[in-house]
């Protein structure tokens, strides 16, 4: 649901919500978006996060993960990615309870799943998030920050594996055919053949 609103309106809504995860809130200049994710959304977010974590684990790379998290720059933007990973900058945020988005580094990877809502990858430009994965209609697009814009790619700057969208598609299909555990096992087998 889109509503006209100011930064102060957005702040008031986030305070009223408190520590609850729902509804999800987003602020863009002059508008507030309210979202209540469906179970399908949560399943897909879990799968994408599990895929990213499994690949990082297979590469023996350290990371910090956050969900839910609110990224806010006063008077400008407020977004709540479905899942965030710090890969290159994990040590800068390890153990932190709160982030100051004017000082702390952005997540290296933000994951968004659209089931009924609209995500605009450009909402992440102001934070300079290096990579955003957007799953929409079961198709993953990897957006990499190049200069001052996001460019759709099939590879990731953090994972030395080609065609992440294909791996995601196959893992989601395995989950639909059985369950998320079966999809995780399928993914592990895929990663073993790639190494």
N, C-alpha and C positions, 0 to 999 in steps of 0.2 A: 504494500500500500504506500503510495506517494502522498505526502502532505506538504503544503507550503510551511516553511518554518525558518526560524533564525537559529544562530548558534546557541543563544540562551535557551530557546525551546528544546534544542537537542540535549543540552546539559541537564535541563530539568527532567527530561524523560530518562536519561541515563541514571540520574540520582534516584528517581522513583523506582526504577527497575532494581537498583541495588546490585547484589551479587548474583542475582538470577541470570541465567544465560538467555532467557527468552523474554520479550521478543528481541531479535537481533535488530540493531539500529545502524543506520548509515546517514551521514550528513554530507550533502553537497551544497554549494552556495545557493541558499534560498529554499532548499527542500530537505525533508527528512523522509527516509524510507524505513518502513517497519516490515520485518519478515519473521514468519514463524515456520521454521523448517519442518518438512514432512519426514517420516521414517526413511523413505527412499533417499532423501538428502543425506541423512546421517550415515546410512550404509555406504553411500558412494564416497563421502568424506573419509570414512574409516578406511575404505579400500585404497584410496589415493595416498593417504598418509602411510598405510601399511606398505604400499609399494615403494614409496620414497625411503622409508626406514629400512626396508629389506635390501634395497639397492645400496644404501649407505653402509649397512652392516656388511654386505658382501664385499664392499670396497674397503672395509675397516676404517671408515671415516667417522669421527666424532661429530655430535650435533646436540643442540638443545631444541626442544619442541614446545610449542604453546598452542593451546586451544581451551577455551575461547580467550581471545585477547582483543582489546580495543586499542586502535591506533588513532590518536587524535592530535591535531594541530589547531590550537585555539583560533576561532573565527574562520578557519579555512576548510577543515576536513575532519571527518570522523568515520572510520570504517572498522568492520569486525571481520577479518578474514576467517574462513572456516578452519584453517590450520596454518601454522607458520613454522618454518624451520630455520634455525641459524646453523649454518654449515661452516663457512669460513670465519664467521665472527662469533662462534658459540662461547668463547671464553669471555667476551665483552659483556655477555648477559647472564652467564651462569650464576645461579643463586639469586637473581634479582626478582623482587616481587612486583615492581612497577618500572615502567620505562618512561623516559622523557624523550619524546620523539624529536625534539630539537637538538638533543645531544647524543643519545644512544643510536647505534647503527640500526638500520632497518633489518627486518628478517631477510635472509638470503633468498628464501623461497616462500611465497604465499600460495596457498591452495584454495581455490574457490570452486564450488559446485553449484550450478544453476539448475534447479528443477522447475520452480515456478517464478523465480525472481530474475532480475536483470542485473548482471555484474558488468561494469565497465572497467576494463583493465586500466584505463587511464586514471581511475581513482587512485592508483598506486604511484603515479608519476611524482606527485608532490613528496612522497616518502622515499623515492628513488630505490624501490625494491628491485633488486637485480633480475629476479625471475618470478613469473606468475604462471601457475598452471590453472587453466579454466576448463572445467568439464561441463559441457552443455550437450544435451541429447546424446549422451554416452560417447561423445567425441572430445578428446583432449586436445587442447591447443596449448603449446608451450610458448609463452611470450617472454622474450628476453629484452631487457633494457639495453638499447643501443643509442648512445647519445641522449637525445631528449625525447625518445619515443620507444614504444614497444613494437617489436618485430616478431611475427609468428614464425616459429621454428619447429623442427621435429626432434632436435637434440637439446640437451640441457648443458649448461655450463658447469654443473656440479656432478653430473653422472656420466662416466665414460662409457655410456651405452647408447647405441644408436636407436632411433625411432621409439622413444618413450611412449608416444601415443599408441603405437601398436601393442606394446607390452601392457599398457593400461586397458586397452580394448579387450585383449585376450583374457586378462585377469578378471575384468568385470563379467565377461561372458561365462567364465568358470564359476563365478559367484552366483550368477543367475541360474546356471544349470544345476548347481548344488547348494553351496553355502560359502560364507567368507573363509572358513577354514580350508575348504577345498581350493579356493582361489589362492590362498597363501601358499599351499603346497605346490600348486601349479607354478606360481611365480618363482619359488625356490628352485624348482627343476629348470625353469627358463634361465635363471641366473647362473646355475651350474654349467649349462651348456655355453653361456656367453663368456665364462671366465677361462 
